[in-house]
Amino acid sequence: MSRTMEGTDRTPAPVRAAYSYCEAVTGAQARNFAYGIRLLPPGRRQAMSALYAFSRRVDDIGDGQLAPEAKQARLDDTRRLLDGIRKGAVEDDDTDPVAVALADAAQRYPIPLDALDELIDGVLMDVRGAAYETWDDLKVYCRCVAGTIGRLSLGVFGTQPGAPGAERAPEYADTLGLALQLTNILRDVREDAADGRTYLPADDLAKFGCSEGFRAAVPPPGADFEGLVHYEVRRARALFTEGYRLLPMLDRRSGACVAAMAGIYRRLLDRIEDDPAAVLRGRVSLPGHEKAYVAVRGLSGLDARGVVRRTHRGRA
């Protein structure tokens, strides 16, 4: 069945309903993400919602209360569903709205669905209790659970015809995903510790005397927790700077979407840098009005132009 790229006038009712379901999931469970994709035209916004809803399903399996063996089985089932989507075996009248929406989005846009296999691989690392000795080890995990989202999103956005360096767009999208994930890891360090997870590299923790972990609202005795956070913040900022090279390759509204989402996380990073211990007291977040302000700046190109200018000066 043929689809229009941005319009939905000829989209079958079951598919429209499936997209509505995915958009509801995105709005309720991914407020940072939702602020960015609302800047997109309807077709791309729907496709991004389908990608989010499927990714959320995978994440929820990993974060749920099932035994590891049951999580493995659920992830295997999800991988089989993905394989069916890839083979075109999902019909418009399927009872799974996420599968219907993602199958339709994959017909409209050149979405690299294999990246969702990598996402499942990353969640399996959580299920199996993987630990990370070095930043290189952690990067493998981050590329699976976040770099993949950057590459999937690029499949929806596309690049502008003739954009210089466009062959490196997937690399920059992947790097921007790493920046967002490292920011998430810093924000959630106490919450993850309560769940028995430590993502920051063991050699970084040892360097700053933080190997005991983060189960309390104060840093471990004798630890240079502030030094650790500032060290990881600098790493995240370098990733943002590199990832922002993607923006000139996108059309205005896709670039605004990326700038808005990344801008929210960069502001979270600012707050964490200003008060490192805040991440031990609770989740650091931005109020809705500030997220809206970042979205407006993204749409106007203000954040993007500023970062891109600084990036080019840094390489001069």
Wavefront OBJ file of the C-alpha trace (Angstrom):
o trace
v 0.000 0.000 0.000
v 1.471 3.363 -0.994
v 1.944 6.077 1.606
v 2.427 9.814 1.346
v 5.610 11.122 2.936
v 4.202 13.864 5.157
v 0.441 13.824 4.771
v -1.882 11.267 6.313
v -5.086 11.913 4.299
v -4.859 8.513 2.595
v -3.586 6.634 5.619
v -5.984 3.818 6.637
v -7.941 4.385 9.845
v -6.255 1.505 11.753
v -2.850 3.010 10.981
v -3.962 6.469 12.091
v -5.223 4.915 15.321
v -1.909 3.114 15.788
v 0.000 6.369 15.382
v -2.348 8.091 17.840
v -1.558 5.400 20.383
v 2.204 5.864 19.873
v 1.890 9.643 20.153
v -0.024 9.220 23.425
v 2.722 6.946 24.778
v 5.374 9.454 23.747
v 3.569 12.427 25.273
v 2.991 10.621 28.572
v 6.368 8.934 29.022
v 8.977 10.946 27.123
v 8.441 14.593 27.831
v 11.927 15.713 26.774
v 11.620 13.751 23.527
v 8.070 15.002 22.974
v 9.163 18.641 23.218
v 11.541 18.078 20.331
v 9.375 16.071 17.953
v 6.420 18.445 18.221
v 8.500 20.741 15.971
v 8.333 18.209 13.120
v 5.725 17.995 10.347
v 2.976 15.423 11.083
v 4.387 12.494 9.104
v 7.814 12.669 10.680
v 6.350 13.289 14.121
v 4.262 10.148 13.778
v 7.239 8.091 12.639
v 9.335 9.336 15.558
v 6.512 8.465 17.957
v 6.411 4.932 16.547
v 10.154 4.593 17.041
v 9.851 5.877 20.593
v 6.962 3.551 21.473
v 8.856 0.495 20.231
v 12.051 1.582 21.999
v 10.092 2.239 25.172
v 8.690 -1.273 25.047
v 12.211 -2.668 24.900
v 13.404 -0.422 27.753
v 10.411 -1.329 29.925
v 11.243 -5.015 29.602
v 14.777 -4.356 30.784
v 13.657 -2.103 33.646
v 10.767 -4.304 34.770
v 10.488 -6.671 37.711
v 10.585 -9.953 35.813
v 13.326 -12.498 36.429
v 16.281 -12.247 34.002
v 15.193 -15.420 32.174
v 11.696 -14.000 31.624
v 13.149 -10.696 30.405
v 15.331 -12.608 27.964
v 12.263 -14.432 26.644
v 10.294 -11.175 26.263
v 13.192 -9.558 24.417
v 13.442 -12.585 22.132
v 9.717 -12.180 21.365
v 10.255 -8.484 20.637
v 13.125 -9.315 18.304
v 10.866 -11.744 16.425
v 8.232 -9.000 16.121
v 10.894 -6.665 14.729
v 11.903 -9.317 12.223
v 8.270 -9.535 11.103
v 8.152 -5.770 10.628
v 11.370 -5.923 8.640
v 9.940 -8.632 6.380
v 6.670 -6.751 5.831
v 4.627 -9.364 7.690
v 2.661 -6.857 9.802
v -0.727 -5.844 8.369
v -2.752 -2.689 8.979
v -5.333 -4.645 10.976
v -2.791 -6.207 13.338
v -3.816 -5.873 16.989
v -0.440 -4.445 18.108
v -0.584 -0.667 17.462
v 3.149 -0.186 17.952
v 3.955 -2.825 15.336
v 1.399 -1.339 12.915
v 2.764 2.177 13.306
v 6.411 1.147 13.047
v 5.717 -1.001 9.977
v 4.012 1.959 8.303
v 6.835 4.334 9.257
v 9.379 1.901 7.808
v 7.478 2.020 4.496
v 7.496 5.816 4.457
v 11.097 6.422 5.509
v 14.457 4.634 5.123
v 14.627 3.722 8.820
v 17.567 1.387 9.627
v 15.517 -1.157 11.582
v 18.650 -3.186 12.337
v 19.503 -0.448 14.838
v 16.550 -1.655 16.935
v 18.289 -5.035 17.146
v 21.245 -3.175 18.629
v 18.911 -1.517 21.124
v 17.718 -4.951 22.227
v 21.368 -6.021 22.528
v 22.010 -3.043 24.810
v 19.064 -3.847 27.057
v 20.287 -7.434 27.256
v 23.543 -6.042 28.648
v 21.465 -4.543 31.483
v 19.577 -7.796 32.012
v 22.850 -9.689 32.307
v 24.288 -7.135 34.741
v 27.123 -5.919 32.542
v 29.751 -3.711 34.200
v 32.033 -1.217 32.461
v 35.697 -0.969 33.324
v 36.597 1.802 30.890
v 34.956 4.528 28.847
v 35.520 2.425 25.732
v 33.500 -0.358 27.373
v 30.693 2.034 28.314
v 30.640 3.497 24.792
v 29.622 0.099 23.420
v 26.575 0.118 25.699
v 25.753 3.775 24.976
v 25.938 3.229 21.232
v 23.471 0.337 21.578
v 20.869 2.101 23.730
v 21.262 5.703 22.533
v 23.466 6.002 19.462
v 20.960 3.726 17.743
v 18.196 6.252 18.437
v 20.253 8.935 16.724
v 20.711 6.763 13.651
v 17.044 5.727 13.594
v 16.005 9.375 13.848
v 18.291 10.281 10.975
v 16.408 7.735 8.872
v 13.272 9.813 9.422
v 14.933 13.221 9.061
v 17.200 12.530 6.094
v 19.883 15.008 5.117
v 19.594 18.021 2.840
v 20.596 17.368 -0.793
v 24.211 18.319 -1.347
v 24.952 18.926 2.343
v 28.751 18.931 2.784
v 30.007 15.952 4.764
v 26.602 14.238 4.758
v 28.297 10.832 4.543
v 29.290 11.345 8.195
v 25.762 12.182 9.344
v 25.153 8.719 10.907
v 28.386 9.067 12.877
v 27.360 12.479 14.226
v 23.846 11.247 15.042
v 25.371 8.334 16.934
v 27.717 10.652 18.853
v 24.856 12.944 19.818
v 23.073 9.885 21.189
v 26.139 9.126 23.319
v 26.074 12.682 24.690
v 22.434 12.347 25.713
v 23.008 8.943 27.296
v 26.001 10.074 29.339
v 23.895 12.989 30.589
v 21.198 10.480 31.551
v 23.740 8.364 33.392
v 24.914 11.358 35.432
v 21.344 12.453 36.174
v 20.256 8.972 37.279
v 23.357 7.890 39.182
v 21.546 7.539 42.539
v 18.430 5.935 41.044
v 20.541 3.410 39.142
v 22.577 2.614 42.258
v 19.360 1.838 44.130
v 18.581 -0.688 41.370
v 22.038 -2.229 41.718
v 23.422 -0.665 38.542
v 26.555 1.393 38.084
v 27.218 2.685 34.595
v 30.129 5.083 35.084
v 33.410 3.367 34.186
v 35.139 1.603 37.087
v 38.470 3.244 36.301
v 36.857 6.712 36.496
v 35.242 5.832 39.819
v 38.574 4.631 41.192
v 40.368 7.758 39.968
v 38.072 9.943 42.083
v 37.692 7.645 45.084
v 34.061 6.751 44.272
v 34.334 2.978 43.865
v 31.991 2.412 46.827
v 29.044 3.602 44.735
v 26.196 6.050 45.297
v 23.554 4.541 47.564
v 23.374 7.578 49.881
v 22.349 11.203 49.434
v 25.917 12.272 50.119
v 29.142 11.212 48.366
v 31.193 8.350 49.832
v 33.615 9.481 52.595
v 36.824 10.873 51.147
v 35.514 10.770 47.580
v 36.038 13.589 45.096
v 32.504 13.262 43.749
v 32.504 16.806 42.393
v 35.694 16.052 40.469
v 34.145 12.898 39.030
v 31.018 14.725 37.864
v 32.981 17.572 36.305
v 35.193 15.036 34.527
v 32.183 13.279 32.998
v 30.492 16.602 32.188
v 33.532 17.625 30.122
v 33.340 14.316 28.288
v 29.637 14.829 27.573
v 30.220 18.385 26.355
v 32.853 17.165 23.901
v 30.353 14.624 22.575
v 27.675 17.302 22.193
v 30.101 19.529 20.297
v 30.962 16.737 17.881
v 27.364 15.581 17.514
v 26.110 19.084 16.721
v 27.967 18.850 13.412
v 24.863 17.019 12.264
v 22.648 20.105 12.437
v 23.720 21.947 9.244
v 23.015 18.733 7.315
v 19.316 18.691 8.300
v 16.380 20.711 7.060
v 15.147 23.520 9.309
v 12.455 21.644 11.202
v 14.468 18.461 11.672
v 17.399 20.560 12.864
v 15.072 22.388 15.258
v 13.867 19.052 16.649
v 17.404 17.849 17.287
v 18.483 21.214 18.700
v 15.521 21.249 21.080
v 16.109 17.754 22.439
v 19.846 18.241 22.722
v 19.365 21.716 24.196
v 17.236 20.337 27.030
v 19.938 17.834 27.909
v 22.686 20.428 27.659
v 20.786 22.547 30.189
v 20.465 19.517 32.453
v 24.211 19.127 32.132
v 24.668 22.780 33.152
v 22.607 22.187 36.306
v 24.529 19.052 37.168
v 27.825 20.881 36.682
v 26.681 23.764 38.908
v 25.576 21.435 41.736
v 27.061 17.929 41.315
v 25.645 16.627 44.605
v 22.102 17.365 43.367
v 22.103 14.058 41.464
v 22.474 12.237 44.789
v 19.533 14.072 46.337
v 17.054 13.358 43.542
v 16.442 13.571 39.814
v 17.586 16.834 38.232
v 15.017 18.134 35.747
v 13.898 21.259 33.916
v 10.487 22.897 34.417
v 8.083 22.827 31.488
v 8.445 26.527 30.715
v 12.206 26.156 30.339
v 11.800 23.197 27.994
v 9.380 25.251 25.916
v 11.917 28.086 25.793
v 14.601 25.659 24.566
v 12.200 24.364 21.897
v 11.555 27.913 20.666
v 15.296 28.583 20.499
v 15.726 25.356 18.569
v 13.041 26.327 16.063
v 14.626 29.734 15.605
v 18.060 28.158 15.174
v 19.588 30.183 18.012
v 21.004 27.258 19.984
v 22.164 25.450 16.868
v 23.954 28.447 15.367
v 25.744 29.190 18.613
v 27.022 25.662 19.086
v 27.981 25.207 15.447
v 29.956 28.484 15.486
v 31.831 27.393 18.629
v 32.466 23.970 17.058
v 34.031 25.444 13.931
v 36.160 27.863 15.962
v 37.410 24.926 18.035
v 38.644 23.156 14.887
v 40.157 26.202 13.249
l 1 2 3 4 5 6 7 8 9 10 11 12 13 14 15 16 17 18 19 20 21 22 23 24 25 26 27 28 29 30 31 32 33 34 35 36 37 38 39 40 41 42 43 44 45 46 47 48 49 50 51 52 53 54 55 56 57 58 59 60 61 62 63 64 65 66 67 68 69 70 71 72 73 74 75 76 77 78 79 80 81 82 83 84 85 86 87 88 89 90 91 92 93 94 95 96 97 98 99 100 101 102 103 104 105 106 107 108 109 110 111 112 113 114 115 116 117 118 119 120 121 122 123 124 125 126 127 128 129 130 131 132 133 134 135 136 137 138 139 140 141 142 143 144 145 146 147 148 149 150 151 152 153 154 155 156 157 158 159 160 161 162 163 164 165 166 167 168 169 170 171 172 173 174 175 176 177 178 179 180 181 182 183 184 185 186 187 188 189 190 191 192 193 194 195 196 197 198 199 200 201 202 203 204 205 206 207 208 209 210 211 212 213 214 215 216 217 218 219 220 221 222 223 224 225 226 227 228 229 230 231 232 233 234 235 236 237 238 239 240 241 242 243 244 245 246 247 248 249 250 251 252 253 254 255 256 257 258 259 260 261 262 263 264 265 266 267 268 269 270 271 272 273 274 275 276 277 278 279 280 281 282 283 284 285 286 287 288 289 290 291 292 293 294 295 296 297 298 299 300 301 302 303 304 305 306 307 308 309 310 311 312 313 314 315 316
